Amino acid sequence: MISRILHSIFFKNAKGKAGRYARNSTRLFELLKEVIGKLQTVGVRENLSEFQTSVLILIRMVKAYASGEYKQLPWKSLVSIVAVLIYFVSPIDLIPDFLPVIGISDDVALVVWLVKTLGDDIRKFADWEKATKTINIG
């Protein structure tokens, strides 16, 4: 399924937009709002907590990058994340989202693939996030 998604016109379209989005913080923040909105309507209803957790870390990574807090994210990884998020918010993709139950399956598969592919970058971000959010007392 992943190969079909990655070679689909829908994902190619998302990849084409991703670089432009990644260069523009305002567009990134707008995209993140769309992703959060879709998560609220899809994630809870479909009981996809692991999927939701994965999307939320991707959101935090992009937000930290766009705000200038975290610049260690490689450009290629950022563009890949943005492409997947664009694909996720698009209602028309390889398996259209309006199809009950199966409509989100391609989105889930793509996010799972991305999280596995970017495992090292995600771990580095999680370590950075943990270190910056930890309060040192004493």
Summary of the structure (lengths in Angstrom):
residues: 138
radius of gyration: 15.0
end to end distance: 51.8
largest distance: 55.2
contacts: 386
relative contact order: 0.16
helix: 73%
strand: 0%
